[in-house]
Amino acid sequence: MAPVIRKNRTNRVVDGGTIPGTWRQLFIRSGRDFLTQLFVYADGTIDCWGPVDLEGLRAKIASGGRDIVGARGWAGMRLV
């Protein structure tokens, strides 16, 4: 199982099993800034305004001209 950051731990239940994860607050810039949470789980699911995998998150960002910026001052995150 993939390591999970100890700070900001979370989990979700799938088919009776618990999937560990972590979360971060961030801003989504899409004309306006929206403060939200990005959840990342050990099974590869990413949840930020709906569950997707990494390719799905890339597609969301690319399709809407969105930038993701950390809420604690780290620069910006671009998915490559």
URWOSUL-V726363 format. One record per helix or strand of 2 or more residues. SS is the DSSP state (2 for helix, 1 for strand). FROM is the first residue (numbers start at 0). LEN is the number of residues. Records with the same first field share a line. If there is no record, write none. Layout:
# URWOSUL-V726363
SS = FROM-LEN / FROM-LEN
This chain:
# URWOSUL-V726363
1 = 8-6 / 16-13 / 32-9 / 45-2 / 50-2 / 66-4
2 = 53-11
